[in-house]
Amino acid sequence: MRLRHPDGQTVHVATVVSVENIKDVRALLKTLDARVVPQRQHLFADVLSVSLRLGPILAATLASSLGLRQRLRHELAVRRLEVVTLDTGPDLTAPDGSWRTWWMHTLDLARVLVDLLPEDSAHGSISTTLPRSAVPARVGDEADAETDTAADEARRELRDREWQTATRLMADFSGGLTEIAWHTGRLVRVAVEAAPNTLVTGSQDVVRLLERADPARIGACLSAEQLADAKESPAQALTRLRRARLSVVKLRLGHHDEKSDLAAVARSMLAAVLGGVHAGCDHLEVDGTDELDAARDELSAVGLDGAADRPMPGVGRAG
């Protein structure tokens, strides 16, 4: 779904399609035909924007074959589907728990996305969570006081080393995204999500993680659930990010009971990011088409409406 912000910017709202267990293009297309195309027809949508959760095997296969990427782009256009964002999944943990596996998977997704973007889209995005932290969540309850002190110190040292490695790798990772942009002429930005058992649990961690990275390549992905878990308001998160010259690359929307606390946080988040003179983010994600109507209503409340032009993927006009 494409919406228009009052400043004239197009805001893409994509439906997540979980295909992380699919390992070849043929199976992917069968899944799209069975699950996604009927949803587009049910919604009477000219074009449906989808966010594909591609697993490491299919991502690597597509990244290594221009022919397969071109075939997938064509098949998406035939089905009147467009892709401007991809998703590693909110609970992605590399099989070996390594940063190397995460790095390769996410860069493969970036290589794939540049060849799937509609011609009239200036950039794409990928949301991702970090590998699971190697630091235990807590020390044993039965340890004596002296052992507790030693264990706590060991955990702090391990945590500090993990942070040092992570910040260095994210700086190098942003360089990889720059290289892809240089070779293809298309920009892909990565949105880091907070997640349990990882280094990043809130906006303050995003700021620390990306202190050496290129802010034009990597930013944050926000959701009401994450903000609530971190016990921070949308305004607080945005202030921290902006002071660090970081942007919100993607918003994840959920379907909440209108009277719930999460619904109030979601409305505040949308107002803070999209309710200003300029759109603070142009890529949004919902978990299913059932949430699309609720998202349309919420976004209308902050001034977004249906875009006047909804071109087919790959054949749209520049704008």
C-alpha positions as CSV (number, residue, x, y, z in Angstrom):
1,M,0.0,0.0,0.0
2,R,1.3,3.4,-0.9
3,L,0.2,6.5,1.0
4,R,1.0,10.1,0.5
5,H,2.4,12.3,3.3
6,P,1.3,16.0,3.3
7,D,4.8,16.9,2.3
8,G,4.3,14.9,-0.9
9,Q,6.5,12.0,0.1
10,T,5.3,8.5,-0.7
11,V,5.1,6.2,2.4
12,H,5.2,2.5,1.7
13,V,3.2,0.1,4.0
14,A,4.3,-3.5,3.4
15,T,2.7,-6.7,4.5
16,V,5.2,-9.2,6.0
17,V,5.4,-12.6,4.1
18,S,7.2,-15.2,6.2
19,V,9.1,-17.4,3.8
20,E,12.3,-18.0,5.8
21,N,12.0,-21.8,5.4
22,I,11.7,-21.7,1.6
23,K,14.9,-22.5,-0.2
24,D,14.2,-22.0,-3.9
25,V,12.4,-19.5,-6.2
26,R,9.9,-21.9,-7.5
27,A,8.6,-22.7,-4.0
28,L,8.6,-19.0,-3.2
29,L,6.4,-18.3,-6.2
30,K,4.0,-21.1,-5.2
31,T,3.7,-19.6,-1.7
32,L,3.0,-16.1,-3.1
33,D,0.3,-17.6,-5.4
34,A,-1.3,-19.5,-2.6
35,R,-1.1,-16.9,0.2
36,V,-0.4,-13.4,-1.1
37,V,-2.1,-13.0,-4.5
38,P,-5.5,-13.9,-3.1
39,Q,-5.0,-11.4,-0.4
40,R,-4.3,-8.7,-2.9
41,Q,-7.4,-9.6,-4.9
42,H,-9.5,-9.6,-1.7
43,L,-8.3,-6.1,-0.9
44,F,-9.0,-5.0,-4.5
45,A,-5.4,-3.5,-4.5
46,D,-3.8,-2.6,-7.8
47,V,-0.4,-3.3,-6.3
48,L,0.4,-4.9,-2.9
49,S,3.6,-4.1,-1.2
50,V,5.2,-7.1,0.5
51,S,8.1,-7.5,2.9
52,L,9.7,-10.9,2.3
53,R,11.4,-12.7,5.2
54,L,14.0,-14.6,3.2
55,G,16.1,-17.2,5.0
56,P,19.9,-17.4,4.5
57,I,19.8,-20.2,1.9
58,L,17.4,-18.5,-0.5
59,A,19.0,-15.1,0.1
60,A,22.4,-16.4,-0.8
61,T,21.1,-18.2,-3.9
62,L,19.4,-15.0,-5.2
63,A,22.4,-12.8,-4.3
64,S,24.7,-15.0,-6.4
65,S,22.5,-15.1,-9.5
66,L,21.4,-12.0,-11.4
67,G,19.2,-14.2,-13.6
68,L,17.3,-15.4,-10.6
69,R,16.8,-11.9,-9.3
70,Q,15.6,-10.7,-12.7
71,R,13.2,-13.7,-12.9
72,L,11.8,-12.9,-9.4
73,R,11.4,-9.3,-10.2
74,H,9.4,-10.2,-13.3
75,E,7.3,-12.7,-11.5
76,L,6.5,-10.2,-8.7
77,A,5.4,-7.7,-11.4
78,V,3.2,-10.2,-13.1
79,R,1.5,-10.8,-9.7
80,R,1.2,-7.1,-9.1
81,L,3.4,-7.3,-6.0
82,E,6.2,-4.8,-5.2
83,V,9.1,-5.1,-2.8
84,V,10.8,-2.0,-1.2
85,T,11.7,-3.7,2.1
86,L,12.9,-7.0,3.3
87,D,12.9,-8.5,6.8
88,T,15.3,-11.0,8.5
89,G,12.6,-11.6,11.1
90,P,12.1,-10.3,14.6
91,D,13.6,-13.5,16.2
92,L,16.4,-14.2,13.8
93,T,19.3,-16.0,15.4
94,A,22.1,-17.3,13.2
95,P,22.4,-21.1,13.4
96,D,25.9,-20.8,14.8
97,G,25.2,-17.6,16.7
98,S,27.9,-15.8,14.8
99,W,28.2,-12.2,13.6
100,R,29.7,-13.6,10.4
101,T,26.5,-15.5,9.5
102,W,24.4,-12.4,10.4
103,W,26.7,-10.2,8.3
104,M,26.6,-12.4,5.2
105,H,22.8,-12.9,5.4
106,T,22.0,-9.2,5.7
107,L,24.4,-8.2,3.0
108,D,22.9,-10.9,0.7
109,L,19.4,-9.4,1.3
110,A,20.8,-6.0,0.4
111,R,22.2,-7.4,-2.9
112,V,18.8,-9.0,-3.6
113,L,16.8,-5.9,-2.8
114,V,18.5,-3.5,-5.1
115,D,17.3,-5.6,-8.1
116,L,13.8,-6.0,-6.8
117,L,13.1,-2.3,-6.1
118,P,10.5,-0.6,-8.3
119,E,12.0,1.9,-10.7
120,D,10.3,4.8,-9.0
121,S,11.6,3.9,-5.5
122,A,14.7,5.8,-4.5
123,H,15.8,3.4,-1.8
124,G,15.0,0.2,0.0
125,S,15.3,-1.0,3.6
126,I,16.0,-4.2,5.6
127,S,15.0,-4.6,9.2
128,T,17.1,-7.0,11.3
129,T,17.8,-8.1,14.8
130,L,21.4,-8.8,16.1
131,P,22.8,-12.2,16.9
132,R,22.0,-13.5,20.3
133,S,24.3,-12.1,23.0
134,A,27.0,-14.4,24.4
135,V,26.7,-12.9,27.9
136,P,24.5,-14.8,30.3
137,A,21.4,-13.0,31.4
138,R,22.2,-13.6,35.1
139,V,24.6,-15.4,37.4
140,G,23.6,-18.3,39.5
141,D,21.5,-17.6,42.6
142,E,23.4,-20.0,44.8
143,A,26.8,-18.3,44.4
144,D,28.3,-16.7,47.5
145,A,29.0,-12.9,47.7
146,E,32.6,-13.2,46.8
147,T,31.8,-15.4,43.8
148,D,29.0,-13.0,42.8
149,T,31.4,-10.1,42.6
150,A,33.9,-12.0,40.5
151,A,31.2,-13.3,38.2
152,D,29.7,-9.8,37.8
153,E,33.1,-8.4,36.9
154,A,33.7,-11.2,34.4
155,R,30.3,-10.6,32.8
156,R,31.0,-6.8,32.5
157,E,34.4,-7.5,30.8
158,L,32.8,-9.9,28.4
159,R,29.9,-7.5,27.7
160,D,32.4,-4.7,27.0
161,R,34.4,-6.8,24.6
162,E,31.1,-7.8,22.9
163,W,30.1,-4.2,22.5
164,Q,33.6,-3.3,21.1
165,T,33.3,-6.0,18.5
166,A,29.7,-5.1,17.6
167,T,30.4,-1.4,17.1
168,R,33.5,-2.1,15.0
169,L,31.6,-4.7,12.8
170,M,28.7,-2.3,12.3
171,A,31.1,0.4,11.1
172,D,32.5,-2.1,8.6
173,F,29.0,-3.4,7.7
174,S,27.9,0.1,6.7
175,G,30.9,0.2,4.4
176,G,29.6,-3.0,2.8
177,L,26.3,-1.2,2.1
178,T,28.2,1.7,0.7
179,E,30.0,-0.6,-1.7
180,I,26.6,-2.1,-2.9
181,A,25.3,1.4,-3.5
182,W,28.4,2.4,-5.4
183,H,28.2,-0.7,-7.7
184,T,24.4,-0.5,-8.3
185,G,23.5,3.2,-7.9
186,R,20.7,2.2,-5.5
187,L,20.6,2.8,-1.7
188,V,19.6,0.1,0.8
189,R,19.4,1.2,4.4
190,V,19.3,-1.2,7.4
191,A,17.0,-0.8,10.4
192,V,18.2,-2.4,13.6
193,E,15.5,-3.7,15.9
194,A,15.6,-4.2,19.6
195,A,15.1,-7.8,20.7
196,P,15.4,-9.8,23.9
197,N,18.7,-11.6,24.5
198,T,20.6,-9.3,22.1
199,L,22.8,-6.3,22.8
200,V,20.1,-3.9,21.6
201,T,17.1,-3.6,23.9
202,G,16.2,0.1,23.4
203,S,17.2,3.3,21.5
204,Q,20.1,4.0,23.8
205,D,21.6,0.7,22.7
206,V,21.1,1.6,19.0
207,V,23.0,4.8,19.6
208,R,25.9,3.0,21.2
209,L,25.9,0.3,18.5
210,L,26.0,2.7,15.6
211,E,28.4,5.3,17.1
212,R,31.0,4.5,14.4
213,A,28.7,3.5,11.6
214,D,27.5,5.6,8.7
215,P,24.1,7.1,9.7
216,A,23.2,7.3,6.0
217,R,23.3,3.5,5.8
218,I,22.0,2.2,9.2
219,G,19.3,3.5,11.6
220,A,16.6,2.1,13.8
221,C,13.4,0.1,13.5
222,L,10.7,1.1,16.1
223,S,7.6,-0.6,17.3
224,A,5.1,0.0,20.1
225,E,6.1,-3.3,21.7
226,Q,9.8,-2.5,21.7
227,L,9.2,0.9,23.1
228,A,7.0,-0.5,25.9
229,D,9.5,-3.2,26.7
230,A,12.3,-0.6,27.0
231,K,10.0,1.6,29.1
232,E,10.7,4.6,26.8
233,S,8.3,7.0,25.1
234,P,8.4,7.6,21.3
235,A,9.5,11.1,22.0
236,Q,12.4,9.9,24.2
237,A,13.5,7.4,21.6
238,L,13.4,10.0,18.8
239,T,15.3,12.5,20.8
240,R,18.1,10.1,21.5
241,L,18.3,9.0,17.9
242,R,18.2,12.6,16.5
243,R,20.9,13.8,18.9
244,A,23.1,10.9,17.6
245,R,22.2,12.0,14.0
246,L,20.4,8.6,13.5
247,S,17.1,8.2,11.7
248,V,14.1,5.8,11.9
249,V,14.5,3.6,8.8
250,K,11.3,1.5,9.5
251,L,8.3,1.4,11.7
252,R,6.6,-1.9,12.6
253,L,2.9,-1.6,13.2
254,G,0.8,-4.0,15.1
255,H,-2.9,-4.6,15.7
256,H,-3.7,-3.5,19.3
257,D,-6.9,-3.2,21.2
258,E,-7.9,0.5,20.8
259,K,-8.1,0.9,24.6
260,S,-4.8,-0.9,25.4
261,D,-1.6,0.8,26.5
262,L,0.2,-0.5,23.4
263,A,-2.4,1.2,21.1
264,A,-1.7,4.5,22.8
265,V,2.0,4.0,22.4
266,A,1.5,3.1,18.7
267,R,-0.5,6.3,18.1
268,S,2.1,8.4,19.9
269,M,4.8,6.8,17.8
270,L,3.0,7.5,14.5
271,A,2.3,11.1,15.5
272,A,6.0,11.6,16.6
273,V,7.5,10.1,13.4
274,L,4.9,11.0,10.7
275,G,2.8,13.8,12.2
276,G,5.2,16.6,11.5
277,V,5.8,18.8,8.5
278,H,8.0,16.1,7.0
279,A,7.8,12.3,7.1
280,G,10.3,11.0,9.6
281,C,10.1,7.5,8.0
282,D,8.8,6.2,4.7
283,H,8.8,2.4,5.2
284,L,6.2,0.8,7.4
285,E,5.5,-2.9,8.0
286,V,2.4,-4.8,9.2
287,D,2.2,-8.5,10.0
288,G,-0.7,-9.3,7.7
289,T,-3.4,-7.9,5.5
290,D,-5.8,-8.0,8.4
291,E,-3.7,-5.2,10.0
292,L,-3.7,-3.2,6.7
293,D,-7.1,-1.6,7.2
294,A,-6.3,-0.7,10.8
295,A,-3.0,0.8,9.7
296,R,-4.8,2.8,7.1
297,D,-7.1,4.3,9.7
298,E,-4.2,5.1,12.1
299,L,-2.2,6.7,9.3
300,S,-5.1,8.8,8.1
301,A,-5.2,10.3,11.5
302,V,-1.7,11.7,11.1
303,G,-2.5,13.1,7.6
304,L,-1.5,10.3,5.2
305,D,-3.9,9.4,2.4
306,G,-3.9,7.2,-0.7
307,A,-1.2,8.0,-3.2
308,A,-2.5,9.3,-6.5
309,D,-0.1,7.2,-8.6
310,R,0.4,3.5,-7.9
311,P,2.6,2.2,-10.7
312,M,3.4,-1.4,-11.4
313,P,6.7,-2.6,-10.0
314,G,9.4,-1.8,-12.5
315,V,7.4,0.3,-14.8
316,G,6.5,3.3,-12.7
317,R,7.5,6.8,-13.4
318,A,10.2,8.5,-11.3
319,G,8.9,10.8,-8.6
